[in-house]
Amino acid sequence: MSPTQIVANDTLPGGVGIIRKWGDTEPDFSIGFANDVSVGNFRVYGLLDWRHGFKVVNLTELIWDAGGNWKDPAASGRRLTDLGTTAPYVQSASFLKLREVTIGYTLPRTWANRAFGGRANNASIELSGRNLVTWTNYEGLDPEVSNFGNQNVARNQDVAPFPPSRSFFLTLNVNF
């Protein structure tokens, strides 16, 4: 029995109530792929994050179903009445995210010296983007939810959180 498993009440045919394991919030595996390539004065860096084989309790969908506000009202009705269980709201949250891409250019030493009054050893300029793309079948806003912080036991419950923001940065690095 795992402390991160998701359990809920279920009703067997004949009306017998049981507690059933519907999944686990810990992934089967997590893999990161990073690469940093430099050619001449140019540099490209990328980071992919892949997590597979874990579940999230999509309480946002349950709340919207109950209010009749989900994108597919017919499916909402089936989930609420026909199934009579929380199983439809325990959803696969496997994902692949493009966490970061950075493109940089190191200025020629003469440019850096000229631009910074002869005091700079080198300078570079970089454009970075974070949380750029997420590939997932999860129906909520973001499969990497955690309404209750980074707790191992209480995380992976989606109750209308804001997803991670997509960010862009322009950086000037100068070495004096």
C-alpha positions, 0 to 999 in steps of 0.5 A: 500500500502506497501513501501516495495512492488514490483511493475512493468509495465505489459500489459493486453490482448489488449495492455493496460499497467498497474502497478501491485504489484508482491510481497513484500520484507518483509517476512510474518514471520521470526523465529529463532531457537537456542539451547545450550546443555551441557553434562559434559564438552561438549557443542553444540550450533545451530542456524536456521534462517527461513524467509518465504513469501517474494520476491526478484527481481533477476536482475542477472537472467535478465542480464544473460538471456539478454546475453544468459548466464543463465543455461537454454538458452531455458527458458531464451528465453521464459522469455525474449520474450514470457512473455514480463514482469518482473514477472519471475524475481520477485521470492520467496526467502523463506529460512531456513539457518543453521546460526551457529553450535558450538561444544565445550569442557571445559578442566578439571581444572587441564589441564587448570592450567598446560597449563597456568602456574597455572594461569587459572581458566578454559579453553575451545576449540570450533569449529564453523561454520557460514552460513553452509547450505541454503535450498531455491527454490530461483534461485540466489546465495543467497535469502538474498541479499541486493545490497543497504545496509540494507535499508527497501525500496531499498533492496532485489534486486539481482544484482550479489552480493557475497553471505555471506561467509561460515566461520569456527573458532577454538577458545581457551577461557581461564579465568584467 
